[in-house]
Amino acid sequence: MTPLFSSDAQAREPALPAETRPQLAAALAQARRNGKTCPVAVSKLDRLSRDVHFISGLMTHRVPFLVAELGADADPFMLHLFAALAEKERAVISQRTKVALSAAKARGQVLGNPRLSEACAAVNASRVAGAEAHAAIVMPAIREAQATGAKSLRQIAAAMNDRGMATARGGKWDATTVRNILRRAA
């Protein structure tokens, strides 16, 4: 038996459906294809989901999964029981968090990032600096394309693509990309 372990970064959000957890969805699809030879292995049942319906659906559709905490011989009753406890725990955690946030807000504590505007400004400045640096690098090639007869934005973009130069994001040049660089350089 070769268990499939999911290093799902979103495993900290077990209430999310499998569709929004791509690694879990891939692991479940592989487990469905390979059957008992490749079950999805999780340390605790709540790492798979805190939803009784989801867990019982996996059992109903005979998707093999292994919960290390419960062992390989865990029967369906025990899995249902642990799934129900995990679902109740999710509700208790949610309620406790809401109460704690309300209490903090009532004490006048600022919730969220109190320096969010500063953080946004720093990120935006970094993005602009990167765009400026890229524009400075590609402007000589754009000027050269213009000197060799490329007049329209499309012609310049074609010349840049012919030279094998990538855009800042590694893509192909188009008229809009050239226009943005020319505006930045002006």
C-alpha positions in Angstrom: 0.0 0.0 0.0 1.4 3.4 -1.0 -0.5 6.1 0.9 -0.9 9.5 -0.7 0.0 12.3 1.8 -1.4 15.7 1.0 0.8 18.6 2.1 -2.2 20.8 1.5 -1.3 24.4 2.6 -5.0 25.0 3.1 -5.3 22.1 5.6 -5.6 24.8 8.3 -9.0 25.6 6.8 -10.7 22.2 7.0 -14.2 23.7 6.6 -13.4 24.5 3.0 -14.9 22.2 0.4 -12.5 20.0 -1.6 -13.0 22.2 -4.7 -11.2 25.1 -3.0 -8.4 22.8 -1.8 -6.7 21.7 -5.0 -4.2 19.4 -3.5 -6.9 17.6 -1.5 -9.0 17.3 -4.6 -6.1 15.8 -6.5 -5.3 13.4 -3.7 -9.0 12.3 -3.6 -9.1 11.9 -7.4 -6.0 9.7 -7.3 -7.4 7.7 -4.4 -10.6 7.1 -6.4 -8.6 5.9 -9.4 -6.3 3.6 -7.5 -8.6 2.3 -4.8 -7.2 0.7 -1.7 -3.7 0.6 -3.0 -3.4 4.4 -2.6 -5.5 5.9 0.1 -5.4 9.5 1.2 -3.5 9.5 4.5 -4.1 12.2 7.2 -2.8 12.5 10.7 -6.2 13.4 12.2 -9.7 13.3 10.7 -10.2 17.0 11.1 -7.3 17.6 8.7 -9.4 16.0 6.0 -12.6 17.9 6.9 -14.7 19.0 9.9 -17.9 18.3 8.0 -19.8 15.0 8.8 -21.5 15.1 5.4 -18.1 15.3 3.5 -16.6 12.5 5.5 -19.7 10.3 5.2 -19.8 11.1 1.4 -16.2 9.8 1.1 -17.2 6.6 2.9 -20.4 6.2 0.9 -18.5 6.5 -2.4 -15.8 4.2 -1.1 -12.9 6.7 -1.4 -10.1 5.1 0.6 -8.6 7.3 3.3 -6.5 6.4 6.3 -6.5 8.4 9.6 -3.2 7.8 11.4 -4.7 8.8 14.8 -7.4 6.1 14.5 -5.5 3.4 12.7 -6.1 1.4 9.6 -9.0 -0.6 11.2 -11.2 2.3 12.2 -14.8 1.3 11.6 -17.4 3.6 10.0 -19.2 4.2 13.3 -15.9 5.5 14.9 -15.2 7.7 11.8 -18.8 9.2 12.0 -18.3 9.8 15.7 -15.0 11.6 15.2 -16.4 13.5 12.2 -19.3 14.7 14.4 -16.9 15.8 17.1 -14.7 17.7 14.6 -17.8 19.5 13.2 -18.9 20.5 16.8 -15.3 21.6 17.5 -15.4 23.8 14.4 -18.7 25.5 15.6 -17.2 26.0 19.1 -14.0 27.5 17.7 -16.0 29.8 15.5 -18.2 31.0 18.3 -15.2 31.4 20.7 -13.4 33.5 18.0 -16.5 35.7 17.4 -16.9 36.3 21.2 -13.2 37.2 21.6 -13.2 39.6 18.6 -16.3 41.3 19.9 -14.7 41.7 23.4 -11.6 43.1 21.8 -13.6 45.5 19.7 -15.6 46.6 22.8 -12.3 47.3 24.6 -11.5 49.7 21.8 -8.8 47.5 20.3 -8.2 48.1 16.6 -8.8 44.9 14.7 -6.9 44.0 11.5 -3.7 45.6 10.3 -3.6 49.1 11.9 -0.9 50.0 9.3 -2.7 48.6 6.3 -2.4 51.8 4.3 1.4 51.9 4.9 1.7 48.3 3.8 -0.3 48.9 0.6 1.8 51.9 -0.1 5.0 50.0 0.3 3.8 47.2 -2.0 2.6 49.7 -4.6 5.9 51.5 -4.5 7.8 48.2 -4.9 5.6 47.3 -7.9 6.1 50.7 -9.5 9.8 50.5 -9.0 9.9 47.1 -10.6 7.9 48.4 -13.6 10.2 51.4 -13.9 13.3 49.1 -13.9 11.8 46.8 -16.5 10.8 49.8 -18.7 14.4 51.1 -18.5 15.7 47.7 -19.6 13.4 47.3 -22.6 13.2 50.9 -23.8 16.4 50.6 -25.9 15.0 47.6 -27.7 11.7 49.5 -28.4 13.6 52.5 -29.7 15.7 50.2 -31.9 12.5 48.6 -33.3 11.1 52.1 -34.0 14.4 53.1 -35.7 14.2 50.0 -38.0 10.7 51.0 -39.2 8.2 49.7 -36.7 5.7 52.6 -36.4 2.6 51.2 -34.8 2.3 49.6 -31.4 1.5 46.2 -33.0 4.6 46.4 -35.2 6.8 47.3 -32.2 5.2 44.4 -30.2 5.9 42.0 -33.1 9.5 43.2 -33.3 9.9 42.6 -29.5 8.5 39.1 -29.9 10.7 38.4 -32.9 13.7 39.4 -30.8 12.6 36.9 -28.1 12.2 39.5 -25.4 9.7 38.6 -22.7 7.4 41.1 -21.0 7.9 41.8 -17.3 5.7 38.8 -16.5 7.4 36.6 -19.0 4.7 36.7 -21.6 4.4 37.8 -25.2 4.3 41.5 -26.2 1.1 43.1 -27.5 0.1 46.7 -28.4 -1.1 47.5 -24.9 2.1 46.3 -23.3 4.2 48.5 -25.6 1.8 51.5 -25.0 2.3 51.1 -21.2 6.1 51.0 -21.5 6.1 54.1 -23.8 3.8 56.0 -21.3 6.0 55.0 -18.4 9.1 56.3 -20.3 7.5 59.6 -21.3 
